[in-house]
Amino acid sequence: MKIAVIETFREAGISRSELAHHMGKDEKEARRVLDPDVSTKLPLLVSALAAMGKRLVIGIEPA
């Protein structure tokens, strides 16, 4: 999930400060969201995706 957020951020072509602004967080928080070595709770990752115009979709399929 975190890798998807990082890839979306790269594709969006915005700065960390822009992401933080759209999330309503400070830049330090955005930096942690984009750091693959820092664990981040799902709601914050969902918020980051929403700030970039994306949404998380989870589904269940037959095995």
Backbone bond lengths (Angstrom), bond angles and torsions (degrees), N, CA, C in turn:
res aa  C-N    CA-C-N  psi(-1)  N-CA   C-N-CA  omega(-1)  CA-C   N-CA-C  phi
1 M - - - 1.447 - - 1.529 110.46 -
2 K 1.305 115.62 -43.76 1.462 119.59 -178.32 1.526 110.58 -64.00
3 I 1.334 116.48 -38.89 1.467 120.21 178.65 1.529 109.58 -62.56
4 A 1.320 117.70 -38.13 1.467 121.06 177.81 1.528 110.75 -62.37
5 V 1.319 117.31 -39.26 1.468 121.01 177.87 1.530 110.16 -65.19
6 I 1.330 116.19 -44.09 1.467 120.29 -179.72 1.527 110.64 -63.59
7 E 1.330 117.50 -43.75 1.464 120.96 178.70 1.529 111.16 -64.20
8 T 1.319 116.72 -40.71 1.466 120.78 178.13 1.520 110.40 -63.05
9 F 1.326 116.37 -40.23 1.467 121.24 178.01 1.529 110.46 -61.23
10 R 1.314 116.78 -45.42 1.475 120.39 179.50 1.523 111.22 -62.51
11 E 1.330 116.58 -41.64 1.467 120.91 179.28 1.525 111.80 -67.69
12 A 1.332 116.70 -31.97 1.466 120.58 -177.11 1.522 112.14 -69.14
13 G 1.325 116.88 -25.86 1.459 120.24 178.86 1.517 114.35 66.06
14 I 1.324 116.60 31.87 1.466 120.55 178.55 1.523 109.08 -109.72
15 S 1.311 116.58 166.12 1.462 120.91 178.41 1.529 109.83 -87.49
16 R 1.331 115.22 164.87 1.466 119.17 176.19 1.517 111.26 -61.92
17 S 1.329 116.70 -36.57 1.467 118.57 179.68 1.525 111.18 -67.53
18 E 1.320 117.57 -35.14 1.475 120.25 175.92 1.523 110.16 -65.57
19 L 1.331 116.58 -43.77 1.461 120.22 178.32 1.524 109.87 -60.05
20 A 1.320 116.15 -47.01 1.466 120.63 179.94 1.531 110.95 -58.70
21 H 1.319 116.25 -43.20 1.466 120.85 179.99 1.533 110.56 -60.72
22 H 1.329 117.10 -46.23 1.467 121.16 -179.24 1.536 112.04 -67.67
23 M 1.335 115.72 -26.61 1.464 119.86 178.01 1.527 112.06 -85.08
24 G 1.339 117.22 -13.85 1.454 120.45 -175.72 1.519 112.25 75.46
25 K 1.349 116.34 27.68 1.461 122.76 -178.82 1.518 108.89 -123.14
26 D 1.338 116.29 171.10 1.459 118.50 175.14 1.531 109.68 -85.76
27 E 1.326 115.88 167.18 1.465 120.01 -175.24 1.526 112.01 -63.43
28 K 1.321 116.73 -30.67 1.466 120.70 178.44 1.527 110.21 -60.00
29 E 1.315 117.00 -41.25 1.468 121.93 179.04 1.531 110.33 -65.72
30 A 1.327 117.03 -42.48 1.467 120.77 178.38 1.522 110.25 -63.10
31 R 1.311 117.03 -38.78 1.464 121.23 178.41 1.529 110.63 -61.29
32 R 1.334 116.65 -41.67 1.464 120.14 178.96 1.523 111.51 -67.47
33 V 1.329 116.69 -38.18 1.471 120.50 178.08 1.525 110.53 -60.80
34 L 1.324 116.85 -35.27 1.462 121.55 -176.32 1.526 113.45 -91.51
35 D 1.324 117.69 1.15 1.461 121.77 179.81 1.530 108.89 -92.60
36 P 1.337 118.17 113.87 1.465 119.73 -177.63 1.531 113.68 -65.83
37 D 1.316 117.97 -15.60 1.463 121.27 -179.81 1.524 113.52 -90.58
38 V 1.329 117.17 -2.49 1.465 121.78 179.98 1.522 108.09 -111.10
39 S 1.333 116.67 125.06 1.469 118.36 179.27 1.529 109.45 -74.45
40 T 1.323 114.96 142.82 1.465 122.13 -176.83 1.518 108.66 -133.97
41 K 1.319 115.96 137.11 1.462 120.11 179.76 1.527 110.50 -71.41
42 L 1.318 114.82 149.46 1.463 121.97 -175.81 1.529 113.94 -53.90
43 P 1.336 120.21 -44.02 1.470 118.76 -179.32 1.531 113.63 -58.51
44 L 1.319 117.23 -35.01 1.458 120.07 179.11 1.529 110.90 -71.47
45 L 1.332 117.24 -36.87 1.461 120.81 176.05 1.531 110.43 -65.42
46 V 1.325 116.53 -40.40 1.466 121.22 177.25 1.525 109.80 -63.25
47 S 1.322 117.09 -40.02 1.459 121.74 177.99 1.525 111.11 -63.20
48 A 1.328 116.79 -40.55 1.464 120.63 178.80 1.527 110.35 -64.11
49 L 1.325 116.33 -43.54 1.467 119.60 178.13 1.534 110.79 -62.04
50 A 1.312 116.42 -43.50 1.471 120.67 179.58 1.519 110.80 -61.73
51 A 1.326 116.70 -37.43 1.469 121.30 179.12 1.524 111.29 -64.47
52 M 1.342 116.08 -21.79 1.466 120.55 179.23 1.521 112.00 -105.03
53 G 1.338 116.18 15.17 1.459 120.71 175.59 1.518 114.44 77.84
54 K 1.319 117.06 23.55 1.466 121.71 179.46 1.515 109.40 -123.11
55 R 1.334 115.93 163.99 1.456 119.79 175.74 1.519 109.23 -138.15
56 L 1.302 115.42 152.13 1.449 122.24 179.19 1.520 108.83 -84.63
57 V 1.325 116.48 131.23 1.461 121.88 176.86 1.529 106.73 -124.34
58 I 1.314 115.83 123.90 1.469 121.70 179.48 1.522 107.23 -118.57
59 G 1.308 116.10 135.72 1.444 119.02 -179.65 1.519 111.07 -140.45
60 I 1.317 115.24 168.15 1.448 122.09 177.39 1.525 107.48 -121.56
61 E 1.326 115.03 132.16 1.463 120.97 -179.07 1.523 108.82 -126.42
62 P 1.328 116.06 157.79 1.472 118.22 175.31 1.512 111.54 -61.63
63 A 1.311 116.54 145.93 1.467 121.27 179.80 1.519 110.20 -80.36
